[in-house]
Amino acid sequence: MIGLFRRRKANTKAGSAADTYVIVGLGNPGDEYAKTRHNMGYRALDVLADSNSIDIRKSKFHSVIGQGRIAGRKVVLVKPETYMNRSGIAAREAAMYFDIPSENLIIIYDDVDLPTGSIRIRKSGGAGTHNGMKSVVSELGTKEFPRIRIGVGAASSDEDLVDRVIGKVPKEEQAVLDRAAADAASAAEDIVRLGIEVAMSRHNHVAE
C-alpha cells in the first residue's frame, strides 16, 4: 500500500498545507441512520459546522463537505457518503487534495469499547473493531493521524452488535449522545486552536 502523505507533484512538498485541517466525521448517509450510534461522527460534525457557520452541502470526495475557518486556520469538514465500510476513500481523497500533513487529518467516530458519552483523543493508533476506521487506515496507508472516539457503549450479552450500532436509540440516551457530539466538536476545535496535547488534557474523560 502506497502511503497517503507522499509527493503529489514532483515540485510539491508533501504535507505543505500546514494551516489546513481536514476533519472527517464517520457515519452512514440517509435519514434511517441519522440518530443511530454509528453516526456519531456525522453528529459531531453537524455541531462543529453550526458553531462555526460552516455549510456542509457541497458534493466532493465521495462526500458532502464544507469549508470555513477556526482560529484563523482553514478547516474542511467531510461527511463520507460511501457508507461506513468504505469511509477511507473519502478521507484519502480529501487529505490528498488539500495536501495536509498527517497530524492535520482528524477522524471522529463512534466506539463501542468506550462507555456511552465518553470522549477519547489519540494522536495515532490502530482501527480496533471499527470497520470505518479499518477502511481509513487501509486507504491512507498509515495509522499516524489524530482521532476522536465517542463512546457508545458495548452490546449486552443478548444484543447483536449490528443492532447496537445502527438500531433505534432510547430517547434518554439520545440526550447523552447529543452532549457527547458537542464534546467531540469542542475537542476538534481545541486541536485546531490549541494543539492536540491541550485537547487531550481537556477532553479525555470516561463518562460515569
Salt bridges, closest charged atoms under 4 A:
ASP46 OD1 - LYS79 NZ 2.51
ASP55 OD2 - ARG57 NE 2.74
GLU93 OE1 - HIS62 ND1 3.01
ASP110 OD2 - HIS38 ND1 2.95
ASP110 OD1 - HIS130 NE2 2.99
ASP111 OD2 - ARG149 NE 2.65
GLU139 OE1 - ARG92 NE 2.70
GLU159 OE1 - ARG164 NH1 3.84
GLU173 OE2 - ARG37 NE 2.86
ASP178 OD1 - LYS35 NZ 3.84
ASP178 OD1 - ARG43 NH2 2.58
ASP190 OD2 - ARG202 NH1 3.40
ASP190 OD2 - HIS203 NE2 2.69
GLU197 OE2 - LYS123 NZ 2.20
